[in-house]
């Protein structure tokens, strides 16, 4: 059904083009969202040692250790972002 609505016969404007023309003609503005963040911190677990380098050999080694119950992969926490503030706003000047 969606493909039938979005498809356009040859020479006729598509649904998106018609909607854009209608929004321009009525000077309707689409709703916008602004995201504000304060003290954003992001932490991830990083692999330690040669396990951090993806390769076929490391994959097989890790799988063998997992299957033989020799322990999991060694990881340590790494701070990617700490105390970051900012605002994400929609692009201004975009016209349909």
C-alpha positions as CSV (number, residue, x, y, z in Angstrom):
1,X,0.0,0.0,0.0
2,X,2.8,2.4,0.9
3,X,4.6,1.8,-2.4
4,X,1.4,2.6,-4.2
5,X,1.0,5.9,-2.4
6,X,4.7,6.9,-2.9
7,X,4.9,5.8,-6.5
8,X,4.0,8.2,-9.2
9,X,3.0,7.6,-12.8
10,X,5.3,9.2,-15.4
11,X,5.0,13.0,-15.6
12,X,3.1,13.4,-12.4
13,X,4.6,14.7,-9.1
14,X,5.2,12.1,-6.4
15,X,3.4,12.1,-3.0
16,X,6.5,13.7,-1.3
17,X,6.6,16.5,-3.9
18,X,2.8,17.2,-3.6
19,X,3.2,17.3,0.2
20,X,6.2,19.7,-0.1
21,X,4.2,22.0,-2.4
22,X,1.2,22.0,0.0
23,X,3.4,22.8,3.0
24,X,5.1,25.7,1.0
25,X,1.8,27.0,-0.2
26,X,0.2,27.1,3.3
27,X,3.5,28.2,5.0
28,X,3.1,25.3,7.5
29,X,6.1,24.6,9.6
30,X,6.8,21.1,10.7
31,X,7.2,20.5,14.4
32,X,10.8,20.5,15.7
33,X,12.5,18.9,18.6
34,X,15.5,20.3,20.5
35,X,17.6,18.0,22.7
36,X,19.7,19.5,25.5
37,X,22.1,17.4,27.5
38,X,24.2,18.3,30.6
39,X,27.0,16.4,32.2
40,X,26.9,13.6,29.7
41,X,29.3,10.8,30.4
42,X,29.8,7.7,28.2
43,X,31.7,4.7,29.4
44,X,32.4,1.4,27.5
45,X,34.2,-1.8,28.2
46,X,37.3,-2.2,26.0
47,X,39.1,-5.4,25.3
48,X,42.6,-5.7,26.9
49,X,45.6,-6.9,25.1
50,X,45.7,-8.6,21.7
51,X,41.9,-9.2,21.9
52,X,41.4,-5.6,21.1
53,X,42.7,-6.2,17.6
54,X,40.0,-7.9,15.5
55,X,41.5,-10.7,13.4
56,X,40.6,-14.3,12.5
57,X,43.3,-15.7,14.8
58,X,42.0,-13.7,17.8
59,X,38.4,-14.8,17.0
60,X,39.4,-18.5,17.1
61,X,41.4,-18.0,20.2
62,X,38.6,-16.3,22.0
63,X,36.1,-19.0,20.9
64,X,38.4,-21.8,22.0
65,X,38.8,-20.2,25.5
66,X,35.1,-19.8,25.7
67,X,34.3,-23.3,24.7
68,X,36.9,-24.8,27.1
69,X,35.7,-22.7,30.0
70,X,39.1,-21.0,30.4
71,X,37.5,-17.7,31.3
72,X,36.0,-14.8,29.4
73,X,37.7,-12.0,27.6
74,X,39.5,-9.4,29.7
75,X,38.0,-5.9,29.6
76,X,38.5,-2.7,31.3
77,X,36.2,0.4,31.5
78,X,37.2,3.3,29.3
79,X,35.7,6.8,29.6
80,X,34.7,8.1,26.1
81,X,33.0,11.3,27.2
82,X,33.0,12.9,30.6
83,X,30.9,16.0,31.6
84,X,29.9,17.1,28.1
85,X,27.2,19.7,27.7
86,X,25.4,20.6,24.5
87,X,22.3,21.2,22.4
88,X,21.1,19.3,19.4
89,X,18.8,21.5,17.2
90,X,17.2,20.8,13.9
91,X,18.8,22.2,10.8
92,X,17.6,25.7,10.0
93,X,16.8,26.8,6.5
94,X,15.6,23.4,5.3
95,X,12.6,23.7,2.9
96,X,10.5,20.8,1.7
